Amino acid sequence: MEEGKTRLRAVDCSWISDLRRVRQFSDTKQMTQIVQGIPPGSALGWFCLRTQPKHEHIAAAHLQKEPDIEVYLPRIRFRRPTRRGPVWFTEALFPNYLFARFDLTACLRGVCHTRGVRGVVHFGDRWPIVPEAVVEELRATVEADRVHVIREELQPGEAVQIAGGVFHGLRAVITRVMPSRERVAVLLEFLGRQTTVELPGEALIRDMDERRLVLRGHK
């Protein structure tokens, strides 16, 4: 969209229902506010940018070269179950999205033409601004210049998934943690019956979406 054709329209709180269309932010519907009648040259704020798949870091690197643009790309490192055992992955906290602070009326065209960027999230002529407080709260958990590592200190009663070995892919519940032996006792259903087995702690992964762990404040 050409810069000269951008219109910033005043709207009411009905934007909340629009945000439900964005799947990646389904759990944070109140994280944005809408630009309301801001005159050209003063639409400065944090915006949510959609990137090409797996290109968040590329888009961020190119945007950071621009002196008038501040970029925040929260990234996390976590274990994911595979048949050969848990494997570490590093991904964006919000896949295919990042945050950037800039003047919408002055920088929109350049931002949209940046390598790796597909566009700025908007709904028609409404351009959501991410409140400063939301970005700061995220930064308090996931720093901009560091990858947030999700460490799993498993506790009795937690649901886990087994990675690798003959029980790969099965879900279980922790019954006992044995730190001295680096093993964990779990209760699982196998061949139609509940069985208690001991497994290496490193073979267990918490059975919960890793991004929810971060957004709920788990370290």
Buried (B, 14 or more C-beta within 10 A) or exposed (E): EEBEEBEBEEBEEEBEEBBEEBEBBEEBBEBBBBBEEBEEEEBBBBBBBBBEEEBBBBBBBBBEEBEEBBBBBBBBBBBEBEEEBBEEEEBBBBEBBBBBBBBBBBBBBBBBEBEBBBEBBBBEEBBBBBBEEBBEEBEEBBEBEEEBEBEBEBEEEBEBBBBBEEBBEBEBBBBEBEEEEEBBBBEBEEEEEEEEBEBEBBBBBBBBEBBEBBBEEBE
